[in-house]
Amino acid sequence: MKYIIFSLLVTIAAMFSITSCSDDDPACTELTWYEDADGDGLGNPDVSQSACEQPSGYVTDSSDTDDSGISSAVSTPVSAFDEFNSDAVTISFDGSEVTIESNGLPNHTSPFWDSNNSLYIDPVVADPNQMSPGAIGERNFSVTLPTAPEKAATTTATGLGSIGISVTGAPIFNGQEGPTADLSENIASGFDYAGGHMGPTGYHYHTESVDVPENTTLSFDDEKLVGILSDGFLLYGRKCNATDDYPTDLDESGGHTSSTQHSDGTEFYHYHIINEYYIGSYILLFGADLQGTPNRIM
């Protein structure tokens, strides 16, 4: 009998010990987890489960509008590439990528050409005293871009140097003139009518072109294609082909989704020159963050 009573006491003590330990454990807080089938870090609001620990393939975010794993990006209209100066630019496609190579020689007149060149003209709008030294010469630029670029999860600031390739073949720059210097009216007064000038890497554009008789190529206050930026999105002039007016739905980078003269009614994301003055009477081609993933222009 004593043995039975002792065994019962041991069992009761063990149960009390287990209960006491359990009472000391932190309480489980269940969270709602959403399925992330395409692995992009965004969850499907229609498929969820509650659990204390994160289930495999689930996240706390519930903002994915397309969790199918199939890209919804629209391809860049192929006809847009026909706008590029074929004497300077070579376009080649390889699967889901397009490579753009340019010798940097624009197909318009400029006082930055050598005086013996047939495209040389005297300065039309440039202040000769503020023109940067050097003459337009052949360079090599190359960038490989996705044929169906997508907006990235975060934007990326552009840096000093080429941020895109224009339809003429010359590079597009932002509002920086040096590692620690932004454009000024003084510097911009030395630009030619195309909004370009010379630099250590050759001839390039910063600002929108000017409305002069010589300007038959470049976008000025219109819907023309300006070029393509290093994230693969096209850059158009200040006006939108879909409305024949200045777009009112641009994001902070000057981008929106609409059809263009190249897309046959299909809407896709692209940039516009933002219709506002940057310094004085100058309008910058592109001075915001890139919405897509930048690719290096070599």
C-alpha positions as CSV (number, residue, x, y, z in Angstrom):
1,M,0.0,0.0,0.0
2,K,2.8,2.3,0.9
3,Y,4.4,1.6,-2.5
4,I,1.2,2.6,-4.3
5,I,0.8,5.8,-2.3
6,F,4.4,6.7,-3.0
7,S,4.0,6.1,-6.8
8,L,0.9,8.3,-6.8
9,L,2.7,11.1,-5.1
10,V,5.6,10.9,-7.6
11,T,3.2,11.0,-10.5
12,I,1.3,14.1,-9.1
13,A,4.6,15.9,-8.4
14,A,5.7,15.3,-12.0
15,M,2.5,16.6,-13.4
16,F,2.7,19.7,-11.2
17,S,6.3,20.2,-12.4
18,I,5.3,20.0,-16.1
19,T,2.3,22.4,-15.6
20,S,4.6,24.9,-13.8
21,C,7.1,24.8,-16.6
22,S,4.4,25.2,-19.2
23,D,3.0,28.3,-17.3
24,D,6.4,29.9,-17.7
25,D,6.5,29.6,-21.5
26,P,5.6,32.7,-23.5
27,A,2.1,32.7,-25.0
28,C,1.7,32.0,-28.7
29,T,0.7,35.0,-30.8
30,E,-0.9,33.9,-34.0
31,L,-0.3,36.0,-37.1
32,T,-2.0,35.9,-40.5
33,W,0.3,34.8,-43.3
34,Y,-0.4,35.1,-47.0
35,E,0.8,32.8,-49.7
36,D,3.7,34.1,-51.9
37,A,3.5,31.7,-54.8
38,D,5.8,33.7,-57.1
39,G,8.5,34.4,-54.4
40,D,8.4,38.2,-54.9
41,G,8.0,38.9,-51.2
42,L,4.3,40.0,-51.7
43,G,1.5,37.8,-50.5
44,N,-1.9,36.8,-52.1
45,P,-4.7,38.4,-50.0
46,D,-7.0,35.6,-51.0
47,V,-4.9,32.7,-49.7
48,S,-3.9,32.9,-46.0
49,Q,-3.5,31.0,-42.8
50,S,-3.0,31.8,-39.1
51,A,0.1,30.5,-37.3
52,C,2.6,31.4,-34.6
53,E,5.5,30.6,-36.8
54,Q,6.0,31.7,-40.5
55,P,4.8,28.8,-42.8
56,S,7.0,28.0,-45.7
57,G,6.0,30.0,-48.8
58,Y,4.0,32.5,-46.8
59,V,4.6,36.2,-45.9
60,T,2.9,38.9,-43.8
61,D,2.4,41.2,-46.8
62,S,-0.9,40.9,-48.6
63,S,-0.5,43.4,-51.4
64,D,0.2,41.1,-54.4
65,T,-2.3,41.6,-57.1
66,D,-0.8,38.9,-59.3
67,D,0.7,36.0,-57.5
68,S,0.7,33.6,-60.4
69,G,4.4,33.7,-61.0
70,I,3.8,34.9,-64.6
71,S,5.3,38.3,-65.5
72,S,2.7,40.9,-66.3
73,A,5.2,43.3,-67.8
74,V,4.5,44.6,-71.3
75,S,7.2,44.4,-73.9
76,T,8.7,47.6,-75.2
77,P,7.1,48.3,-78.6
78,V,9.6,47.1,-81.3
79,S,8.6,49.9,-83.6
80,A,10.1,52.4,-81.1
81,F,13.5,51.2,-81.9
82,D,13.0,52.2,-85.5
83,E,13.2,55.8,-84.3
84,F,16.9,55.4,-83.4
85,N,19.5,56.9,-85.7
86,S,20.7,53.8,-87.7
87,D,23.9,55.5,-88.7
88,A,25.0,55.6,-85.0
89,V,22.9,52.9,-83.2
90,T,22.7,49.2,-83.6
91,I,19.8,47.3,-82.1
92,S,20.0,43.5,-81.5
93,F,17.5,41.2,-79.8
94,D,18.3,38.0,-78.0
95,G,15.4,36.3,-76.3
96,S,14.1,38.5,-73.5
97,E,17.0,41.0,-73.9
98,V,17.8,43.8,-76.3
99,T,21.3,45.2,-76.7
100,I,21.8,48.8,-77.8
101,E,25.2,49.9,-79.2
102,S,26.0,53.4,-80.3
103,N,29.0,55.3,-81.6
104,G,27.7,58.5,-80.0
105,L,27.6,60.5,-83.2
106,P,24.3,62.5,-83.4
107,N,22.5,63.1,-86.7
108,H,22.0,66.8,-86.3
109,T,23.9,70.0,-86.6
110,S,25.9,71.5,-83.7
111,P,28.7,74.0,-83.0
112,F,30.4,71.1,-81.2
113,W,31.2,69.4,-84.5
114,D,34.7,70.0,-85.9
115,S,34.4,73.1,-88.2
116,N,35.3,70.8,-91.2
117,N,32.4,68.5,-90.6
118,S,29.3,69.0,-92.8
119,L,27.1,69.1,-89.7
120,Y,29.0,72.0,-88.1
121,I,27.1,75.3,-87.6
122,D,27.9,78.5,-85.8
123,P,26.4,78.7,-82.3
124,V,22.6,79.3,-82.6
125,V,21.7,79.6,-78.9
126,A,25.0,78.6,-77.2
127,D,27.1,81.4,-75.6
128,P,30.5,80.8,-77.2
129,N,32.2,82.0,-74.0
130,Q,30.5,79.3,-72.0
131,M,30.8,76.4,-74.5
132,S,32.8,73.5,-73.1
133,P,36.0,72.6,-75.1
134,G,36.3,69.6,-77.5
135,A,34.6,68.4,-80.6
136,I,32.1,65.6,-81.3
137,G,33.9,62.4,-82.0
138,E,33.2,58.7,-82.2
139,R,32.7,56.8,-78.9
140,N,31.5,53.4,-77.9
141,F,28.4,52.9,-75.7
142,S,26.6,49.7,-75.1
143,V,23.8,48.5,-72.8
144,T,21.7,45.3,-72.5
145,L,18.2,45.8,-71.4
146,P,15.1,43.6,-70.8
147,T,12.6,43.7,-73.6
148,A,9.8,43.7,-71.0
149,P,11.2,45.9,-68.2
150,E,9.4,45.9,-64.9
151,K,9.1,48.4,-62.1
152,A,11.4,47.5,-59.2
153,A,10.4,47.2,-55.5
154,T,12.4,50.3,-54.8
155,T,13.5,53.2,-57.0
156,T,17.2,54.0,-57.8
157,A,18.9,57.3,-58.0
158,T,20.8,58.0,-61.2
159,G,24.5,59.0,-61.0
160,L,27.1,60.9,-62.9
161,G,27.5,59.8,-66.5
162,S,25.2,58.1,-69.0
163,I,21.8,57.2,-67.8
164,G,20.3,56.4,-71.2
165,I,20.8,56.4,-74.9
166,S,18.9,59.0,-77.0
167,V,17.4,58.4,-80.5
168,T,20.3,60.3,-82.1
169,G,22.8,57.9,-80.5
170,A,24.2,60.4,-78.0
171,P,24.0,59.6,-74.3
172,I,21.4,61.1,-71.9
173,F,22.7,62.7,-68.7
174,N,20.9,63.8,-65.6
175,G,21.2,67.2,-63.7
176,Q,24.7,66.6,-62.5
177,E,27.7,68.3,-64.1
178,G,30.3,66.8,-61.8
179,P,30.8,64.6,-58.7
180,T,29.7,67.4,-56.4
181,A,28.2,69.9,-58.8
182,D,24.7,70.3,-60.3
183,L,23.9,72.1,-63.5
184,S,23.8,75.9,-63.3
185,E,22.4,78.5,-65.7
186,N,25.9,79.5,-66.5
187,I,26.9,76.0,-67.6
188,A,23.6,75.5,-69.5
189,S,24.1,78.7,-71.4
190,G,26.9,77.0,-73.2
191,F,24.6,74.1,-74.5
192,D,23.8,73.9,-78.2
193,Y,20.1,74.0,-79.3
194,A,19.9,70.2,-78.8
195,G,20.5,70.6,-75.1
196,G,24.0,69.0,-75.4
197,H,27.6,69.8,-74.9
198,M,31.0,68.2,-74.6
199,G,32.4,66.5,-71.5
200,P,35.2,64.0,-70.5
201,T,33.1,61.1,-72.0
202,G,32.1,63.0,-75.1
203,Y,29.0,64.8,-76.4
204,H,25.8,64.2,-74.4
205,Y,22.4,65.8,-73.6
206,H,21.2,67.3,-70.3
207,T,18.2,69.4,-71.3
208,E,15.3,69.5,-73.7
209,S,16.1,70.9,-77.2
210,V,15.2,74.4,-78.3
211,D,12.6,75.5,-80.8
212,V,14.8,76.8,-83.6
213,P,14.6,76.2,-87.4
214,E,17.7,73.9,-87.2
215,N,15.9,71.5,-84.9
216,T,14.2,68.9,-87.1
217,T,15.2,65.8,-85.1
218,L,14.9,66.3,-81.4
219,S,11.8,66.5,-79.2
220,F,10.6,70.0,-78.2
221,D,7.4,70.4,-76.3
222,D,5.9,67.4,-78.1
223,E,5.3,63.7,-78.0
224,K,8.4,62.5,-79.8
225,L,10.5,59.7,-78.5
226,V,13.6,61.0,-76.8
227,G,15.4,57.7,-76.0
228,I,15.6,54.8,-73.6
229,L,16.9,54.9,-70.0
230,S,19.2,52.4,-68.3
231,D,16.2,50.5,-66.7
232,G,14.7,49.7,-70.1
233,F,11.8,52.2,-70.0
234,L,11.4,54.6,-72.9
235,L,11.5,58.4,-72.5
236,Y,9.1,60.6,-74.5
237,G,8.7,64.3,-74.8
238,R,6.6,66.5,-72.6
239,K,3.3,65.6,-74.3
240,C,1.4,62.3,-74.3
241,N,0.3,60.7,-77.6
242,A,-2.7,59.1,-75.9
243,T,-4.2,62.6,-75.0
244,D,-2.2,64.9,-77.3
245,D,-1.6,67.0,-74.2
246,Y,0.6,67.2,-71.1
247,P,-0.1,64.1,-69.0
248,T,-1.6,64.8,-65.5
249,D,-1.0,61.3,-64.0
250,L,2.8,61.2,-63.9
251,D,4.5,59.7,-60.9
252,E,7.5,61.2,-59.2
253,S,9.8,60.0,-62.0
254,G,7.7,61.4,-64.8
255,G,6.3,58.0,-65.6
256,H,2.9,56.6,-66.3
257,T,1.1,53.8,-68.1
258,S,-0.6,54.6,-71.4
259,S,-0.4,53.8,-75.1
260,T,2.0,55.7,-77.3
261,Q,2.5,56.2,-81.1
262,H,4.5,53.0,-81.1
263,S,2.2,50.6,-79.1
264,D,-0.8,50.3,-81.4
265,G,-3.2,50.9,-78.5
266,T,-1.4,48.8,-75.9
267,E,-0.7,50.5,-72.7
268,F,2.8,50.2,-71.1
269,Y,4.9,52.1,-68.6
270,H,7.2,54.8,-69.9
271,Y,8.6,58.2,-68.9
272,H,8.0,61.7,-70.1
273,I,10.1,64.8,-69.8
274,I,8.5,66.6,-66.9
275,N,6.9,69.8,-67.9
276,E,8.6,72.1,-65.5
277,Y,11.7,74.3,-65.6
278,Y,14.8,73.0,-63.9
279,I,17.0,76.1,-63.8
280,G,15.9,79.3,-65.4
281,S,14.4,78.5,-68.8
282,Y,15.9,75.0,-69.1
283,I,13.9,71.8,-68.9
284,L,15.8,68.7,-67.8
285,L,15.4,65.5,-69.8
286,F,15.4,63.3,-66.7
287,G,16.3,64.3,-63.2
288,A,14.4,61.8,-61.0
289,D,14.9,58.2,-59.7
290,L,14.6,55.3,-62.0
291,Q,11.5,53.2,-61.4
292,G,13.1,50.0,-62.9
293,T,16.4,48.2,-62.2
294,P,19.3,50.1,-63.8
295,N,21.7,48.4,-66.2
296,R,25.2,49.6,-66.7
297,I,25.9,51.6,-69.9
298,M,29.4,50.6,-70.9
